[in-house]
Each structure stands twice: as C-alpha cells, then as structure tokens.
Amino acid sequence: MVDVAILILRVSLGIVLIPHGVHKFEKKQFLDKKWREEYGLPTGSVPLTGFIQIAGGLAIILGVYSSPIAVLQAVVMVVATWVSIWKHGEPFLSTPEGKGWDVNFLLIGALIALIFLGSGQWSLIDW
C-alpha cells in the first residue's frame, strides 16, 4: 500500500512540475529580464530551472533517481519561495486577488517526503 502512495505522490508532483518548466521556456525572454533585474539571478537561470522542472518532473513520474532529483527540485522551490516572500512580499495564502506561497510550501513538503520515501516498488531506477 505504501508503494501505491509513493506512486501517487510521484505522479502528482511530476504533473505539477512539468507545466511550470514548460512555462519557463514559453516566457523565457520576459522571465530572463525579470529574474535578472528584479531578483538578481544570473543569466541562464530561467532555462536551467525550466529544464530541471521538465526533466526532473518526468524522472520523478517514472521513478528514476527520485530522491536526488527531489532534492534538486526542493532547492528550486526554496528559491521560488524566497522570491515570493522577500522579493514580492506575497502572503502565505493564495486568494482570488493574488498568489501566495502556500503551494510552494506544499510542494517543498511533498518533495521532502519523496526524498525520504524513495521511488517505491513501481519505479525504473531507485537510488
């Protein structure tokens, strides 16, 4: 039963992460400028983050080195949360009026759980 829960966790995480990565490539020019000027992040951060989210999301779904990839994804989400809190001043709770960092917090928690649980029985390559 635990392996079913891990599989559900992996698939859910991947389904959320992949579109966020695709968005980075769709809006690359805009995001490159914004991330550099407003957040002080280096050039190349947007495509790198997009690649991590897409490739990492697919790997997590398939159960390919889920724990170490979840560490990398968690780092990305911690940086996103830092930006949400300290650069945007967003509240915790997302509302119809604006985005909060509650979903980031949830993703970080789910990624940490995956780090400790591993890929489970239904995976291609576990570490």
N, C-alpha and C positions, 0 to 999 in steps of 0.2 A: 504494500500500500504506500509506503514511503517513496518508492521509485515512481509511482504514478504522480504523487505530489511534486516530486522533483521535475518530472517531465512537464507537468502543467506550469510550474514556475519558469522553466527554461523557455518554453514556447511563448508564454505571456511576455516575458522580458524581451525576447527577440522581436516579437510583433510590435512592441513599443519602440525599441531602439532603432530598428531598420528605417522606418519613415523619418525619424529625426536625422539620421545620417543622410538620407536622400535629400531632405530639405537643405542641408548644408551645401550640397552641390547645385541645387536649383537656385539658391540665392547667394552663391559664392561671392560674386563681386560686391554686393551690398554688405554681406557679413564680414568679408575681409577688411573693408574700410572701417566698419563699426567696431569690430573686435580690436583692431589696431589702435584706432583713435580713442575710443571710449574705455576700453578695458586694458589697454597696454599689452595685449597679447601679440606675439611675434607673427610676422607674415608666414603663411602656410598652416596656421593653426586650424583654419576652417576646413580645408580638405583633409588634413590629418584626422581631425575629430570626426568628420563625415565617414572616412574610411574605417576608423575604429568602430563607429556605431554600426555601419553596414556589415562589415566582415565579422566583427565581434558578435553582432546580433545573430547572423547566420550560424556562426560557430556554436554559440550558446544553444540555439534551437537544435542543432544536430548533435550536441553533446561532444564537441571537440575541444578538449582542454578548457572546459567551462570555468573551473576555479581560477586559473591565472588570467583568463580573459575577463572574468567578472571583476578581478582586482583592477585591471586597466579601465574597464567601464566605470567602476566606482570612482576612480580618480577623476575621470571626465565629469561625472555627476557632481563631485565635490567642488570642482572648479565652477561648474554651471550654477551651483547653489551659492557659492561665494559671490559670483556676479549678480545673482538675483537679490541677495541680501545687501551687500555692501556697495554695489555699483548702481543698482536700480532702486534700492530701498523698498523692495516688494514685501508685502505682509506674508505671513505663513500661509494663510488660507486663500485659495483661488476663488474668485467670485465672478459673477457676470460682468462686473466693472473692470476686472483685470486679473492678470496672472499672479499667482503666489508661488512659493517654493515648496508647497506641500507634496506635489507629485515628485519633485526631485528627491525629497526626503524618503518617500515611499520606495522609489527606485533604488536609492542607496541601501535601504534596509533589505530589499529583495536581493540585491547583488551580494550583500554581505552574507545573507543566508545561503546563497548559492556557493559562495566561496567555501563555507564550512561543510555544506552537504555534498559537494562534488557533482558530477554529471549524472549519477544514478545508473541503474542497470541498463536502461534504454538509451545508450549513448554510443557514439562511434569510437571515440578515444578519450579515456579519462586519465587524469594525472594524479 
